[in-house]
Amino acid sequence: MTTSTGRPSDFIRDIVAEDVRAGKYKQIITRFPPEPNGYLHIGHAKSICLNFGIAREFGGICNIRMDDTNPTKEEAEYVRSIMTDVHWLIDGWADNHLGGAPLYASDYFQKFYDYAVDLIRKGKAYVDDMTREETDEYRRIGKASIFRDRSVEENLDLFARMKAGEFPDGARTLRAKIDVNAANVWLRDPVLYRIRHASHHRTGDKWCIYPMYDWAHTLSDYIEGITHSICTLEFEVHRPLYDWILDALELPEPRPHQYEFARLNLTYSVISKRKLIQLVSEKLVNGWNDPRMATISGLRRRGVTPSALRTFAYNVGITKYPSMTDMALLEHTMRDEFNRTATRRLAVLRPIKVVLTNYPEGKTEEFDAVNNPEDSNAGTRKIPFGRELYIESDDFMETPPPKYFRLRPGGEVRLKYAYIIKCDEVVKDAAGKVTELRCTVDLESKSGGPTAGRKVKGTIHWVSAAHAIDAEVRLYDRLFTSPEPDATGDFKAFINS
């Protein structure tokens, strides 16, 4: 949907528009916060288009923030690929609304730590010695840890020692002190920090404790002055924790607010980054930019344009309702754009040779061909024509079915932009395969000729054999044979090999 001003319309944009009318914020600031643990996929493209689109439509900015809080999975290569993909998608469209250079959650590690110390001092966080398995089980059944009532002083001491590297991985965590019996499991004293002795791609070995997603996400938004923190629907249950963190720290207004929308699911694809990593690491595809992949780099290599991808994201829409988008919609969007913008060329992929027996040997003439019938400004080009041509093998049938209007023995077709020809003889090799068609041409049937208006039911494309050039053509099928390869669990069983 669009508004009367032509602006896209959805429930999130309606919220932003109301906030703008109410003067709630000085400037609208959104963010796109990928974790640099893989390449971006088409679901990320939808989020990029939404966040940058809102910034563009409301005169705001959108930050790119690397959510780099897990040092064991993140790499500088992924940061570079993310920036390449984002710029490819927004340059010339919303790049003027980019909030400067990319930001990093790791830039805020000291601030995150200071906020955690403040939370401990307020009596709202504690250091827990339980294992991960014990913590998960206690949270599941709503049972409090025996370490929940440690004193503020002891918690401050232990947390400082965690930071100093005194304890091994998994020995202790920092947990929020909320409600172990909360109906929302995410509020049952969630872990805020864990110990991980691993080198970080930006901070090196400076830190051995790392913040969990909810802590880093919420505080990054606040630090950057984000007004509308837009997430996919699976984070809806995290929103109460998002708000609790802001309230518990008593952070002054203006504060960010989280909103959720349904993520993009695409048929004949997997969108999960974990599964995409499997495909790449197990060499089931030719890298992250395999043209069959639903990654942005794969789509780019396949020939999808930024504007087509943005149009697709707009056509899918923004809702709260999970759904499966048909791959056919993406393909239709691509075809529609190429139909409007692409310069046409004649190509024959599976050629059959045609010899025009009554056309003078050695003669060449040129015909005017339209560059794009959808764009009158695209003009025309000259294409050569001679005695020997190639046509597509699918455009000839020796024993055709009813209503077959392409070339057949004794039948006529018009060669696009050129003459009408008639098939007189079929030449085959020893195996019975058609190798050549010998035809006669109506030399008066070209444009402006006496029989130019003569009607035949079929028109086919062709190339001059003497002027044809070789081309490499890559024909890609869908990566999976099942429209929902995730449905049964073993998605790799449906790879289209």
N, C-alpha and C positions, 0 to 999 in steps of 0.2 A: 504494500500500500504506500501511497504518497500523500502528502498534505497538499493544500491548495497552492502552496509555494513551490511544490515540486520536491520537497524534502522527503526522504523515506520516512515511513511512520511505523512504529511498533511500540510495545509497552515501555521499553527502556527509554527510547527517545522521548516518549510522552512524559516520563518522569523527569528527564533532563530539561525538557522544555518548560515544565511547571516550575522547576527550581530556578531556571533563568528568569522567568516572569516574576517570581517571588523575590529575586535578588539575593538568593541564599548564599551564593558564592561570588567572589570577585571574578573568577575565571573558571571555566570547566576544564578539569584535568583528568584524563583517563590514563590507563596504562596497559601495555601488553607485556606480561611477565613470564616468558617461557623459561623452563629449566634447560640449561645447555647440556643435555644428556642424549641428544639425538637430533636429527634433522626435522624441520617443521613439516607438517602434513596439511591436508586440505581443511581439516578442522581448525587448525591454527589460522588458516587464511580467512575463515569466517570471523574469527575473533579479531584479527587485524583489521578487517574491513569494518567491523562494528565499532571498535574503539577509535580508530583513526577517522572513521566516517563521522562519529559524533563530534570529535574534536574539530573536524573540518566544518561541519554544519553549524556549530555553535561558537565558532571563533576561539576555540580553546587549543590545548596541546595534548599530545599523547606521548607518554614516556615509554621507551623500551627499557625494561628492567630484566636483567638476567637473574633468575631465582637460583643462585648458585650456592646453596647451603648444604649440598651433599657431595663432599670432595671425592668420593670413590666412584662416582658415575659421570662426572662432568669433565669436559675437555675444551681446550681453546679452539679446536677444530669446529666444534659445534657452535661456539660463539660466532665464529667467522661465517659459518653457513647460515645461521639465523639472520645476521645482519645483511648478508647478500639477498636472502629471500625477502626480508621485510622491505628493503630498498627497491627491489625489483617490483614489488607489489604496489608500493605507495608513491614512487617517484613520478612527478608530473601530475599527481592527483592530490595527495595529502602530505607531501614531504615538507611543505611550509608549516605544518602543524606538528612536526616532530619536536619533542622536547629536548633537543640538543643531542649530545653524544649518549651512547647507551649507558645506563646506570646498572649497578650491581648490588644485590642484597649484601654481598660481602663487603661493600663499602661501609655498611652500617653495623658490622659485627661488634664494634666497641659500644655503640649506642644500644644495640640489642642487649648486650651484657649489662650495661648500666641500668636499663629498664628492668631487667630481671632482678638485679640487686634491690632496686626500689620495691619490686613486688614482694620479695622476701621480707624486707623491712616492714611492709604493710601487713605481714602475716598471711599473705595470699599465695605463697609458694613454698615448697619444701623439697629437700633432697631425699630421694628414695633409694634404698639399697636393693630393692627387689629386682629379680631378673626380668627380662622382657616377657618371657612366658608367664611368669607369676603376675606381672602387671596386667597383661592382657586378660588373664583369667579373673583376677580381682575386679577389673573393670566390667567384665562380662556379667559377673554375679552381683555387682554392686557392693563390694566389700572394701573396707578401708585398709590401707597399708599400716603396718605396725609402726612405721616411721613417720606417719602423717602429723604427729603432734610434737615433733622436734621443736626445740626453741628457735627463735629467730637468730640468736647468736650462733647456735650450732649450724644452722642452715647456711648462714653467711660464711662461716669458716669452711664448711665442706664444699660449698660452691666455688669459693676462691681456690681451694685445693684441686677441685676438678679442673678449673681453668689452668692451674699451674702444672698439670700433667701428672699428678701423684697417683692417679688410679688408672687401671687398664680399661680397655673398651668394654662397655656393658656393665661396669661395676656399679655405677650410680647414674641417676637421672635427676633432672629438676622437673617437678610436676606442679601444675597449678592446683591450688586448694579451693575447689568449687563445691561439688556435691557428688559423692560417690553413688548416690541413689537417683541421680537425675534421669528423667525419662529419655533424654537425648544422651546417648552413650558418649558423644564427644565432649560432654561437660563433666564426665566422671573423672575428675582430676587428670586431665591430659598431660602427656609429657611435653615439656617446653624445650629442654636441652638434653642431648645425649653426648657421651664421650666417644670420640672417634679419632684415633691417632692416625691421621692420613694427611698427606700433603695436598693442599688446595691449589687449584690452577692459577690463582691470583695472590693469595696470601701466604702461600708456601706452608711452613710449619709453625706459623705464629700462633695458630689456634689448634686446640685439641678437643674443644667442645663446640658443637654446632647446633644452631637453633632448628627446631622443627618447623614444618611448613606454616602452621597457623600463627605462630609467634612472629616469624620473619615476614610473612605476607601482610599481616595486620599492621605491624610497625613500619614496614617499608612504605605502605600506603600513607600512613600518617606523616612520616618524615618528609615524603615528597609532596604532601598537600593534595593527594588524589581526592577528587570529589566523588567520583562514581567508580567503584571497584567492581568490575563486571566479570563474573565467573560463569563456568558451565554448571549445569543443574546439580551435579553430584556434590557440589560444595554448599548447597543450600543448608544441609544439616550442620555445616561448620559456622554458619552466620552467627548463631548465638554465642559461640566462643569468640568470634571476631569482635562482637559488641562487648562481651565480658572483658576482654583484654583492655579495650579502650576505657571502659568504666572503672576497672580495677586500678588502673594506673592514674585515674582521674585526669586524663589528658584534656586540655582545654579545646573548645571549639575554635575553628571549624574542624569537624572530624569527617573521615571518609565513611561512606555507606556501601555495603555490598549488595549487589543485585545479581540474579542468576537467570540464565537462559538455557534452552536445550542445546546440547552439543550436536554437531553434525555427524550423522552416520550415513555412509554411502554404500550402496549395493556393490557386490563383486570386489570389495576392498576390505582391508583391515586398517583401522585408524589408530589402534593402540600403539603407543611408541614402543612398548615392550615387545610386541609382536613384530613390529617393523624392524627392530634391532635383531630379532631372531632371523628374519628373512635375510638380512644383510650378513650377519655373522656366520650363518650356516651356508652362505653362498647360494641361496635359492633364487636370488635375483642378482643383477649385475650392479650392485652398489645402491647407495641411497638415491641416485638420480636415474635409476632404471625407469624407462618411460611407462612401464605398466604400474608403477607404484603410485600411491595417492599422496606422495610427498610433493611439496611445492617444487623442489628441484627436478623431480621426475616429470611433473606436469609441464614445467618450463622446457625441459629437453624434448618432450613430446610435441611441443609447438603451441601449447596453450598460452595466450597472451595475458598480461596483467588485467586489462580491461575486461576480458572474457571471464576471468576468475572473480573479479569484483562483481560483475553482473550476475554470475552464478550465486555468489554469496547473498546478493540482494534478493534474487528470486527465491532462494530457499526460505528466507525470512527469519525473524526473531520471535520465538514463542517460548512458552513454558512446557510445551508438550513434546516428549521424546518421539521421534519418528525416524523412519528409514528413507533417505532420499535416493531416488533411482538414478543410477549412473547415466541413464538416457537423458536426464535433464542437463547434466554437465556436457554431454556430447551434443545435445541440441543447442546449448548456449555457444559452444565452440563453433558449430556449423553456421549458426546465425551470424556470428561476428565475421567469420571468414567469408561468408557469402556477401557481406556488405563491404569488406575491406580488401579482400585478396585479389591480386592480379592473376588472371586466368592464364594457363598454359595448356596446350594439348599434349597428352602423354599416353603412351600405349604400354601397358605392363606385361601383357602376354600376347605378343604380336603374331599375326598371320600376314604374310606378304600378299599384296594385291598388285597385279600387273595390268595396266590399262592398255589393252592391245591396239586400240585405235588412237592412242595419244602419241604425238611425235617423239621419237627417241631423242634424247639430248636437250629437249625443251624444258625450260623452267619458267613458271610465271608466279606471281604473288597475289595473294588475296588479303583483304583487310579483315582482321579479327578484332572483336571487341575485347578490351582488357578487363572490363568488369561491367556486366549488364545492369548491375544495381547502382552503378556510379557513372553518370554521364561525363564527369570530369576526368575519368581515368583514360579516355581516349582509345585509340586503336593501335594495332601493330601489324606489320607485314608478316605473313607466313608463306613459305615457299611450297610449290606444288610441282610434281613431276610425274613421269610415267610409272614409277614404282613407289608404292605406299605401304605403310603398315596400318592395319586396323586391329582392334582388340579381338581376341579369339572368341570372347563371349558375344560379339556382335555378328557372328556367323553361326548358323546351324544348318546342317545338311538335311535333316528331317525335323523341321520345327513343329511345335505344337500350334494349335489355333491361336490367332491373335498375336502371332510373333511378327513384329514389324521391322525387324532388322534384316540383314542380308541373308539370302537363301539362294540356292540354285534357281536361276531363271527369274529371281526377284530383283527389285530395284530399291535403292536407298539414296538419300542425299548425303553427300559428304559435307559436314558442317563448314559453312562459309564458301563452299566450292560447288562442284557439279553433282548431277545425278549419275549414278553408275548402275550397271546391270551385271549380275554374275552369270557368266557363260560356261565356265569350266572349273572343276575342282581337281587340283593336283594333289596326289597323296604319295607318301613314301612306301617302302616295302612293308612296313608294319600297319599300313592303313591310316596313318595319321595325316591330317590335312596340313600341307606345307605351303600351298600357294593357291590363290584364286585368280583366275584370268577373267577380266571384266572388260566391258566396253563402257565408254563414257559419252554421255549426251553433251557434246561440245557447245551446244546452244543454251544450256540450262543454267549457266552461271548468272550472277546478278547482272541485269541489264541486257541479257541475251533474249532471243526470241521465245525460248521456252522456259524462261526463268520462273514464270508463275505456275509451271506444271507441278501438281501436288503429288507427293508420295508420302506414305504414312510414317516412314522411318528416317531419322537423321542420326548419323553416327560420327564419332570423331576419328581422327587419323593423323599420321605424321608422314612427311616425305622421307622415303628411305635414304635418299642421297644426302639429306640435310639433318637427319636425326642424330642426336647425341646420346650416349649412354648415360644413365642416371642410376644411382643407388636409391631404391625405394624400400622403406622399412614399414611393414604392415604389422601393427600390434593388435593382439587380441586382449581380452580382459585377463587379469592375473589369476583370477579364481573362476572355477566352473560353477560354483554355487553363488546365488545372489546374497546369501548370508553365511559366509564361511565361518563366522564365529559361533553360529547357532548351536553346533554340536560339541564344541570344545576343541577338537583337533582341526584347526583351520588349515594346517599344512596339507591335510589329506585332499584338499580341494584345489591345490595349485594346478593351474592349467599348463601342463608340460607338453 
